[in-house]
Amino acid sequence: MTQHETQETGPGTQEPLTTDVLIIGAGPTGLMLAVCLQRLGVRFLLADRKHGPTRESRALALQARSLEIYDQLGLVQRVLAQAALAPAIAPGFRDTPLATVSFGSLGKGVTPFPGIHILEQSRNERLLVAALEERGDPVLWGHGLRGLEQHDRGVTAHLETDDRVVRRVDARFLIGADGASSAVRELSGIPFDGVTNPDTFYVADARAVTGLVDDAVNLRFSADDFLLTFPQGAVGHHRLIGVVRTPEGEGVTEEATRSTLSREFGVAYGDSTWFSTYRVHHRVAGRFRSGAVFLAGDAAHVHSPVGAQGMNTGLQDAHHLACALAEVLLGGSGDERLDRYEAERRPVALRLVRTTDRLFSAVTADSSFARTLRAAVLPRVLPLLAPILGRVLPRVARRARLFEYVSQIRIHYWMTPDARRRAGGRRGRLIGRRLAWNEDNFAVLRSMDWQVHVYGDSDEQSLDRMRRESRMPVHQFGTVRNPRLAGGLAVLVRPDGFVLDTRRLPASVADWAVHAPRGRDVSEPPPPRD
Ligand SMILES: Cc1cc2nc3c(=O)[nH]c(=O)nc-3n(C[C@H](O)[C@H](O)[C@H](O)COP(=O)(O)OP(=O)(O)OC[C@H]3O[C@@H](n4cnc5c(N)ncnc54)[C@H](O)[C@@H]3O)c2cc1C
C-alpha cells in the first residue's frame, strides 16, 4: 500500500507529499510508531536524515513490556530468535564480586516473557525496518527536517535531502521522534527542562574482557567510581559503562578509561567494537503535544542508562501514541482522545527521570561524605555482608513487584480526566494498568482493537448480550490463573492492552459502547495477525 500521495509541481522542485502522520526520526521510537501505524492501517510517512539504521549497539536491554508489544505486532518470534537472556547479576566491590544472583525465575507467571532480554538497539532498528519494508513502507532516508508550520488542516513540514533539495510534506499530524536534540521540539518552542550530570560517562563494547563474572550483569563500586557491565552473548564480550571524573572540558580517551578500569576494578580487555563518551541529561519536555505536533522517545525525555529504560520507554510512547492516532483517524474518536497521550505518558516520564536521577546521583555522588562512605565504610562492610547478600538478594529478586517496575509492566495511567478523583487517588490493581496476563488472554490483543474480556464461566446468551451492548468483540477465558483477575469479571481493554474499566457480572456494559469504533461491525472478532 502506498502510504502517501504525490502531486505534480513545476520543474526543478520535488513534488509535495501528503499523508496522515509524518514521523521525523527513524530511531527505535519512530520505527516502532511506524510499525504500529502500519498494523493499524493508518497512512504515514517516516523520514530520517541518516541513511540507514544506527550502526552503534547503544541501548541493550529489552524489557518484558516491550516484548509484549512486539508480540502484539506479531514480531516477537523474530526478536526472541536474536535476543539472549541476561542470566544473573553480580554485585561487587573493586575487583571482588560479592554474590551472583540468578535472574532465573524473575517475572515467571506475570508475563509470557520473564527475565531481562538483551537485544541491542541497532538490531531492534533493523528488525523494525525490515517489518516496514516487507509491507511496502520503506523509510525515507536522507531527509532532514528543516522547518514546520501548523495550520487548520494540520502541519506542513519541509524536509531537506543531502543534495539540498527541499521537499514539502502536508500531514494531519507530525511526530517528533528525532532524539534528544529534537528539531521538532525546538521548532515548536517546547522547553526541555532538567539537569545535565557534571560527569562524563563512557560506554565500551569490549572483547576478551577479564576480571568480571562472565555470564552476568556486573555492578561494581570503588571509592571513586562505579562500573556497570552487560554480557553481550559471546564469552568475554561485555558492554562496560562507567564514570570518568575529569576537569571541566577535558576529553576522555579510551586509554584513560582502560587505566581506570584496571586500577579501580582489576578489569582489562582486548579490543572494543564501539567506544563512546557522553554526558547524561535528566530532562522532560514541558509538553508532549502542541496542536498537531507530538513528541515521543528521547525527544520528550532523556535520562541516565541506569535501569536500561531509555529505548523501552520510547517504544512504549510509540505504541501508545499510534493506538490513539488510529482511534482518531480511523475509529471516529474525537481529538480529545489524543490528549490522553500527554496525560498518561508524561507522568511516566517524569517519574522515571526522577528515579534514575536520584539513583544516578547516589551512585556517582562526589561529596566528601559519599567519598568517605565508599572509601572507608563500603570496603569494610560489604565483605561482611557478602554471605547475607547471597541469601537475601535472590529473595528480593524473586519478588514480582521489583521485576514489574524494571520491566515496565507495572506502569499505571489515570485513563480519564476524572479517574484520579473517582478513585480517591488510589491506584487500582487492574484499572489503569496493562491487562494482567492469564496465559491465554494475550493472543486476542493482536487484533489491536477495543475488546471485552470475560473471566470465569458465562453462558453464550450472556456473552451475546454483552457483544450487542458493547458493540465490541467479547472474549471469554474460563480458567482464571492470574490472582489479579477473578471469575465473574468483565474487563474493558483498550487497543494498547490497558484496562479502562471492570465490572462484576451479571452487569450491563451498554455504556462501554461509547468506545466502540464508529461504523464498524465488531460482533465477529477479526482473526489475530501473523
Ligand atoms: C552513547 C549512548 C549510549 C546509550 N546507552 C544506552 C543504554 O545502555 N541503555 C538504554 O536504555 N539507552 C541507552 N542510550 C539511550 C538510547 O539509545 C535512547 O533512549 C534511544 O535511542 C531513544 O530512541 P529514539 O528513537 O527516541 O531516539 P534516537 O535513537 O536518538 O533516534 C532519533 C532519530 O532521529 C533522527 N533525526 C534527528 N534529527 C533529525 C532531523 N532534524 N530530521 C530527520 N531526522 C532526524 C536521527 O538520525 C535518529 O535516527 C544510549 C544513548 C547513547 C547516545
Ligand as a Chemical Component Dictionary entry (heavy atoms), coordinates in Angstrom:
data_LIG
# 
_chem_comp.id                   LIG 
_chem_comp.type                 NON-POLYMER 
_chem_comp.pdbx_formal_charge   0 
_chem_comp.three_letter_code    LIG 
# 
loop_
_chem_comp_atom.comp_id 
_chem_comp_atom.atom_id 
_chem_comp_atom.alt_atom_id 
_chem_comp_atom.type_symbol 
_chem_comp_atom.charge 
_chem_comp_atom.model_Cartn_x 
_chem_comp_atom.model_Cartn_y 
_chem_comp_atom.model_Cartn_z 
_chem_comp_atom.pdbx_ordinal 
LIG C1  C1  C 0 26.245 6.693  23.702 1  
LIG C2  C2  C 0 24.860 6.243  24.108 2  
LIG C3  C3  C 0 24.687 5.110  24.874 3  
LIG C4  C4  C 0 23.412 4.706  25.284 4  
LIG N1  N1  N 0 23.265 3.579  26.048 5  
LIG C5  C5  C 0 22.019 3.209  26.454 6  
LIG C6  C6  C 0 21.805 2.038  27.238 7  
LIG O1  O1  O 0 22.745 1.331  27.580 8  
LIG N2  N2  N 0 20.510 1.718  27.604 9  
LIG C7  C7  C 0 19.418 2.485  27.232 10 
LIG O2  O2  O 0 18.260 2.161  27.564 11 
LIG N3  N3  N 0 19.600 3.585  26.493 12 
LIG C8  C8  C 0 20.859 3.955  26.102 13 
LIG N4  N4  N 0 21.009 5.053  25.346 14 
LIG C9  C9  C 0 19.803 5.804  25.037 15 
LIG C10 C10 C 0 19.037 5.170  23.883 16 
LIG O3  O3  O 0 19.953 4.982  22.831 17 
LIG C11 C11 C 0 17.874 6.096  23.553 18 
LIG O4  O4  O 0 16.975 6.137  24.661 19 
LIG C12 C12 C 0 17.124 5.666  22.302 20 
LIG O5  O5  O 0 17.989 5.697  21.194 21 
LIG C13 C13 C 0 15.955 6.606  22.039 22 
LIG O6  O6  O 0 15.415 6.324  20.792 23 
LIG P1  P1  P 0 14.716 7.451  19.921 24 
LIG O7  O7  O 0 14.223 6.747  18.714 25 
LIG O8  O8  O 0 13.744 8.198  20.762 26 
LIG O9  O9  O 0 15.871 8.487  19.546 27 
LIG P2  P2  P 0 17.181 8.238  18.683 28 
LIG O10 O10 O 0 17.648 6.842  18.792 29 
LIG O11 O11 O 0 18.133 9.317  19.064 30 
LIG O12 O12 O 0 16.699 8.445  17.181 31 
LIG C14 C14 C 0 16.411 9.722  16.651 32 
LIG C15 C15 C 0 16.466 9.656  15.135 33 
LIG O13 O13 O 0 16.067 10.921 14.632 34 
LIG C16 C16 C 0 16.916 11.282 13.553 35 
LIG N5  N5  N 0 16.911 12.743 13.461 36 
LIG C17 C17 C 0 17.402 13.634 14.338 37 
LIG N6  N6  N 0 17.184 14.876 13.918 38 
LIG C18 C18 C 0 16.547 14.787 12.725 39 
LIG C19 C19 C 0 16.053 15.743 11.806 40 
LIG N7  N7  N 0 16.173 17.065 12.007 41 
LIG N8  N8  N 0 15.440 15.294 10.680 42 
LIG C20 C20 C 0 15.304 13.959 10.446 43 
LIG N9  N9  N 0 15.765 13.013 11.309 44 
LIG C21 C21 C 0 16.364 13.423 12.434 45 
LIG C22 C22 C 0 18.269 10.694 13.913 46 
LIG O14 O14 O 0 19.059 10.493 12.767 47 
LIG C23 C23 C 0 17.871 9.380  14.584 48 
LIG O15 O15 O 0 17.822 8.311  13.670 49 
LIG C24 C24 C 0 22.282 5.465  24.919 50 
LIG C25 C25 C 0 22.460 6.601  24.124 51 
LIG C26 C26 C 0 23.739 6.994  23.707 52 
LIG C27 C27 C 0 23.896 8.243  22.852 53 
# 
loop_
_chem_comp_bond.comp_id 
_chem_comp_bond.atom_id_1 
_chem_comp_bond.atom_id_2 
_chem_comp_bond.value_order 
_chem_comp_bond.pdbx_ordinal 
LIG C1  C2  SING 1  
LIG C2  C3  SING 2  
LIG C2  C26 DOUB 3  
LIG C3  C4  DOUB 4  
LIG C4  N1  SING 5  
LIG C4  C24 SING 6  
LIG N1  C5  DOUB 7  
LIG C5  C6  SING 8  
LIG C5  C8  SING 9  
LIG C6  O1  DOUB 10 
LIG C6  N2  SING 11 
LIG N2  C7  SING 12 
LIG C7  O2  DOUB 13 
LIG C7  N3  SING 14 
LIG N3  C8  DOUB 15 
LIG C8  N4  SING 16 
LIG N4  C9  SING 17 
LIG N4  C24 SING 18 
LIG C9  C10 SING 19 
LIG C10 O3  SING 20 
LIG C10 C11 SING 21 
LIG C11 O4  SING 22 
LIG C11 C12 SING 23 
LIG C12 O5  SING 24 
LIG C12 C13 SING 25 
LIG C13 O6  SING 26 
LIG O6  P1  SING 27 
LIG P1  O7  DOUB 28 
LIG P1  O8  SING 29 
LIG P1  O9  SING 30 
LIG O9  P2  SING 31 
LIG P2  O10 DOUB 32 
LIG P2  O11 SING 33 
LIG P2  O12 SING 34 
LIG O12 C14 SING 35 
LIG C14 C15 SING 36 
LIG C15 O13 SING 37 
LIG C15 C23 SING 38 
LIG O13 C16 SING 39 
LIG C16 N5  SING 40 
LIG C16 C22 SING 41 
LIG N5  C17 SING 42 
LIG N5  C21 SING 43 
LIG C17 N6  DOUB 44 
LIG N6  C18 SING 45 
LIG C18 C19 SING 46 
LIG C18 C21 DOUB 47 
LIG C19 N7  SING 48 
LIG C19 N8  DOUB 49 
LIG N8  C20 SING 50 
LIG C20 N9  DOUB 51 
LIG N9  C21 SING 52 
LIG C22 O14 SING 53 
LIG C22 C23 SING 54 
LIG C23 O15 SING 55 
LIG C24 C25 DOUB 56 
LIG C25 C26 SING 57 
LIG C26 C27 SING 58 
# 
